């Protein structure tokens, strides 16, 4: 329930302490009853809206988990990516909110695969050009699924961009260099690592050392952030 602090204190410092203690609003004595009722109703409406948005996000997370679980090759993938991305964000010095958003985006980054044929995702051999183009649509589909929810706004760039590369040869927007924010670089590295160290329908899982060598080589030609790749294997990859 919302908390309204009724106080005789009016100093700015007192209000800051009240916010830190968990208050949602302030009224200064003497209290006008109509103002108290109006403020309380407004807070209740706001709380109901926040609860509704959080519930909608939880539904999407559950859907993403169900999508993972439906596929033997990707079971647990989103949870691992979320964990790796959040830890790499911490290692590189991102703030608490950015780290939390990395975790949320990690859980939802592949939600767009709900619009991708499982025949393509499970194909034991290479995809045709047409099939690959269909699979490449999933970041945009995920973006469109999440865009209507206001709580998702900080995640949209991450969900849409988790297949971008520093060299501009990723998709869907071919972002390049500084166009790829640090948080997105963290998510991409986490996703790539989990993908190549997990069994897929078309290949076996790579060992950590082999994965590091491949990602380090790819970073050396501009695909990934070399500093973050080194940091990931130094500080994060043991989490699996």
RODO-2510 file (C-alpha; in nm, 4 decimals, decimal comma):
residues 240
     n   res          X          Y          Z
     1     x     0,0000     0,0000     0,0000
     2     x     0,1166     0,3595    -0,0623
     3     x     0,2564     0,5451     0,2386
     4     x     0,1655     0,9106     0,2955
     5     x     0,3742     1,0863     0,5599
     6     x     0,1868     1,3509     0,7568
     7     x     0,4467     1,5730     0,9200
     8     x     0,5138     1,9114     1,0630
     9     x     0,8646     1,9058     0,9164
    10     x     0,9072     2,1037     0,5959
    11     x     1,2840     2,1057     0,5402
    12     x     1,4164     1,9500     0,2192
    13     x     1,6445     1,7171     0,4161
    14     x     1,3481     1,5812     0,6123
    15     x     1,1635     1,4988     0,2918
    16     x     1,4711     1,3234     0,1508
    17     x     1,4926     1,1124     0,4670
    18     x     1,1239     1,0296     0,4304
    19     x     1,1697     0,9138     0,0705
    20     x     1,4674     0,7026     0,1743
    21     x     1,2484     0,5440     0,4418
    22     x     0,9907     0,4419     0,1799
    23     x     0,7303     0,7210     0,1816
    24     x     0,5357     0,7823    -0,1391
    25     x     0,4021     1,1315    -0,0631
    26     x     0,4042     1,4066     0,2008
    27     x     0,1409     1,6262     0,3612
    28     x     0,2282     1,9076     0,5962
    29     x     0,0269     1,9669     0,9106
    30     x    -0,2395     2,0882     0,9513
    31     x    -0,3853     1,8396     0,7024
    32     x    -0,6706     1,9289     0,4712
    33     x    -0,8946     1,6199     0,4614
    34     x    -0,9948     1,6663     0,0960
    35     x    -0,6315     1,6984    -0,0042
    36     x    -0,5464     1,3818     0,1903
    37     x    -0,8243     1,1867     0,0171
    38     x    -0,7265     1,3182    -0,3278
    39     x    -0,3562     1,2367    -0,2779
    40     x    -0,4367     0,8892    -0,1461
    41     x    -0,6665     0,8098    -0,4382
    42     x    -0,4013     0,9249    -0,6840
    43     x    -0,1386     0,7055    -0,5199
    44     x    -0,3721     0,4062    -0,5242
    45     x    -0,4380     0,4562    -0,8963
    46     x    -0,0655     0,4822    -0,9617
    47     x     0,0051     0,1677    -0,7619
    48     x    -0,2671    -0,0228    -0,9468
    49     x    -0,1149     0,0827    -1,2806
    50     x     0,2362    -0,0180    -1,1731
    51     x     0,1071    -0,3540    -1,0494
    52     x    -0,0700    -0,4092    -1,3807
    53     x     0,2436    -0,3289    -1,5800
    54     x     0,4588    -0,5530    -1,3595
    55     x     0,2078    -0,8339    -1,4012
    56     x     0,2218    -0,7938    -1,7794
    57     x     0,6018    -0,8088    -1,7694
    58     x     0,5863    -1,1212    -1,5537
    59     x     0,3582    -1,2822    -1,8117
    60     x     0,6135    -1,2105    -2,0846
    61     x     0,8965    -1,3543    -1,8727
    62     x     0,6898    -1,6676    -1,8121
    63     x     0,6253    -1,6897    -2,1855
    64     x     0,9977    -1,6557    -2,2580
    65     x     1,0778    -1,9287    -2,0050
    66     x     0,8145    -2,1539    -2,1607
    67     x     0,9686    -2,0897    -2,5024
    68     x     1,3101    -2,1934    -2,3671
    69     x     1,1680    -2,5027    -2,1979
    70     x     0,9897    -2,6115    -2,5149
    71     x     1,3243    -2,6483    -2,6891
    72     x     1,5699    -2,9035    -2,5481
    73     x     1,8544    -2,7095    -2,7074
    74     x     1,7773    -2,3761    -2,5405
    75     x     1,6358    -2,4803    -2,2030
    76     x     1,7639    -2,2313    -1,9454
    77     x     1,9321    -2,0132    -2,2095
    78     x     1,7554    -1,6877    -2,1217
    79     x     1,8140    -1,7282    -1,7480
    80     x     2,1854    -1,7917    -1,8046
    81     x     2,2172    -1,4971    -2,0419
    82     x     2,0431    -1,2757    -1,7856
    83     x     2,2819    -1,3914    -1,5133
    84     x     2,5943    -1,3484    -1,7263
    85     x     2,4907    -1,0071    -1,8596
    86     x     2,4099    -0,8718    -1,5151
    87     x     2,7415    -0,9977    -1,3767
    88     x     2,9385    -0,8509    -1,6674
    89     x     2,7587    -0,5215    -1,6178
    90     x     2,8686    -0,5242    -1,2544
    91     x     3,2269    -0,6100    -1,3524
    92     x     3,2425    -0,3187    -1,5962
    93     x     3,0967    -0,0779    -1,3388
    94     x     2,7399    -0,0213    -1,4578
    95     x     2,4952     0,1176    -1,2028
    96     x     2,2288    -0,0790    -1,0189
    97     x     1,9439     0,0204    -1,2507
    98     x     2,1436    -0,0606    -1,5654
    99     x     2,2390    -0,3991    -1,4210
   100     x     1,8768    -0,4710    -1,3332
   101     x     1,7702    -0,3785    -1,6854
   102     x     2,0372    -0,6094    -1,8254
   103     x     1,8935    -0,8958    -1,6256
   104     x     1,5378    -0,8149    -1,7366
   105     x     1,6460    -0,7879    -2,0999
   106     x     1,8395    -1,1133    -2,0737
   107     x     1,5248    -1,2923    -1,9655
   108     x     1,3292    -1,1479    -2,2582
   109     x     1,5862    -1,1087    -2,5362
   110     x     1,4622    -1,4084    -2,7372
   111     x     1,0885    -1,3555    -2,6792
   112     x     1,0563    -1,2746    -3,0504
   113     x     1,1334    -1,6367    -3,1369
   114     x     0,7704    -1,7051    -3,0569
   115     x     0,7204    -1,5888    -3,4158
   116     x     0,9927    -1,8162    -3,5593
   117     x     0,9243    -2,1654    -3,6916
   118     x     1,0670    -2,4373    -3,4652
   119     x     1,1617    -2,6214    -3,7842
   120     x     1,4211    -2,3516    -3,8470
   121     x     1,5409    -2,3400    -3,4863
   122     x     1,5789    -2,7208    -3,4718
   123     x     1,7207    -2,7744    -3,8193
   124     x     2,0218    -3,0094    -3,7903
   125     x     2,2075    -2,8520    -4,0812
   126     x     2,2776    -2,5038    -4,2177
   127     x     1,9818    -2,2750    -4,2806
   128     x     1,9017    -2,1601    -4,6303
   129     x     1,9290    -1,7882    -4,6995
   130     x     1,5500    -1,7531    -4,6796
   131     x     1,5319    -1,9469    -4,3515
   132     x     1,8101    -1,7382    -4,1991
   133     x     1,6329    -1,4178    -4,2977
   134     x     1,3224    -1,5424    -4,1142
   135     x     1,5219    -1,6248    -3,7990
   136     x     1,6838    -1,2802    -3,8125
   137     x     1,3414    -1,1200    -3,7644
   138     x     1,3114    -1,2317    -3,4012
   139     x     1,4808    -0,9255    -3,2411
   140     x     1,2328    -0,6927    -3,4133
   141     x     0,9397    -0,9199    -3,3260
   142     x     1,0527    -0,9153    -2,9621
   143     x     1,0857    -0,5369    -2,9762
   144     x     0,7298    -0,5045    -3,1083
   145     x     0,5930    -0,7433    -2,8442
   146     x     0,7488    -0,5441    -2,5599
   147     x     0,7093    -0,1898    -2,6963
   148     x     0,3491    -0,1309    -2,5756
   149     x     0,4534    -0,1727    -2,2099
   150     x     0,5952     0,1419    -2,0530
   151     x     0,8012    -0,0597    -1,8061
   152     x     0,9821    -0,2100    -2,1045
   153     x     1,1108     0,1180    -2,2490
   154     x     1,4616     0,0817    -2,0939
   155     x     1,4855    -0,2717    -2,2373
   156     x     1,3824    -0,2078    -2,5966
   157     x     1,7288    -0,1215    -2,7313
   158     x     1,8707    -0,4314    -2,5628
   159     x     1,6017    -0,6671    -2,6906
   160     x     1,6153    -0,5270    -3,0439
   161     x     1,9939    -0,5084    -3,0564
   162     x     2,1195    -0,8326    -2,9024
   163     x     2,2530    -0,9519    -3,2402
   164     x     2,4335    -0,6281    -3,3265
   165     x     2,8132    -0,6246    -3,3686
   166     x     3,0702    -0,3502    -3,3245
   167     x     3,1801    -0,3844    -3,6871
   168     x     2,8334    -0,2955    -3,8179
   169     x     2,7653    -0,6408    -3,9609
   170     x     2,5057    -0,7463    -3,7050
   171     x     2,1297    -0,7158    -3,7310
   172     x     1,8663    -0,5742    -3,7531
   173     x     2,0014    -0,2176    -3,7594
   174     x     2,3710    -0,2702    -3,8425
   175     x     2,4812    -0,0562    -3,5488
   176     x     2,8523     0,0194    -3,5412
   177     x     3,1133     0,1276    -3,2863
   178     x     2,9822     0,3845    -3,0394
   179     x     2,6274     0,3218    -3,1612
   180     x     2,6426     0,0013    -2,9554
   181     x     2,6138     0,1048    -2,5868
   182     x     2,8125    -0,0748    -2,3171
   183     x     2,5029    -0,2435    -2,1747
   184     x     2,4183    -0,3891    -2,5169
   185     x     2,7781    -0,5084    -2,5586
   186     x     2,7437    -0,6927    -2,2267
   187     x     2,4208    -0,8611    -2,3337
   188     x     2,5623    -0,9617    -2,6721
   189     x     2,8732    -1,1205    -2,5210
   190     x     2,6609    -1,3103    -2,2689
   191     x     2,4315    -1,4367    -2,5454
   192     x     2,7156    -1,5426    -2,7749
   193     x     2,9001    -1,7251    -2,4964
   194     x     2,5963    -1,9234    -2,3878
   195     x     2,5057    -2,0066    -2,7472
   196     x     2,8453    -2,1506    -2,8395
   197     x     2,8947    -2,3384    -2,5104
   198     x     2,5525    -2,5049    -2,5328
   199     x     2,4465    -2,8004    -2,7475
   200     x     2,2565    -2,7008    -3,0598
   201     x     2,0727    -2,9118    -3,3164
   202     x     2,3474    -2,8439    -3,5711
   203     x     2,6589    -2,8834    -3,3481
   204     x     2,7909    -2,9809    -3,0077
   205     x     2,8833    -2,7500    -2,7208
   206     x     3,2263    -2,5868    -2,7195
   207     x     3,4553    -2,6028    -2,4164
   208     x     3,5179    -2,2760    -2,2301
   209     x     3,8775    -2,2462    -2,3496
   210     x     3,7733    -2,2943    -2,7110
   211     x     3,4875    -2,0454    -2,6690
   212     x     3,7282    -1,7878    -2,5263
   213     x     3,9704    -1,8345    -2,8144
   214     x     3,6948    -1,7949    -3,0729
   215     x     3,5452    -1,4866    -2,9074
   216     x     3,8916    -1,3351    -2,8555
   217     x     3,9749    -1,3908    -3,2231
   218     x     3,6421    -1,2369    -3,3248
   219     x     3,7062    -0,9388    -3,0973
   220     x     4,0455    -0,8877    -3,2622
   221     x     3,8729    -0,8293    -3,5975
   222     x     3,6184    -0,5893    -3,4510
   223     x     3,3113    -0,8031    -3,3872
   224     x     3,3034    -0,7644    -3,0078
   225     x     3,4502    -0,5373    -2,7414
   226     x     3,7861    -0,7036    -2,6631
   227     x     3,8060    -0,5515    -2,3149
   228     x     3,4637    -0,6873    -2,2233
   229     x     3,5431    -1,0305    -2,3669
   230     x     3,8558    -1,0488    -2,1490
   231     x     3,6602    -0,9228    -1,8490
   232     x     3,3866    -1,1782    -1,9096
   233     x     3,6237    -1,4735    -1,9094
   234     x     3,8182    -1,3350    -1,6141
   235     x     3,5223    -1,2478    -1,3896
   236     x     3,1964    -1,3964    -1,5190
   237     x     3,2058    -1,7238    -1,7127
   238     x     3,2593    -1,9302    -1,3950
   239     x     2,8944    -1,8583    -1,3049
   240     x     2,7823    -2,1496    -1,5199
***
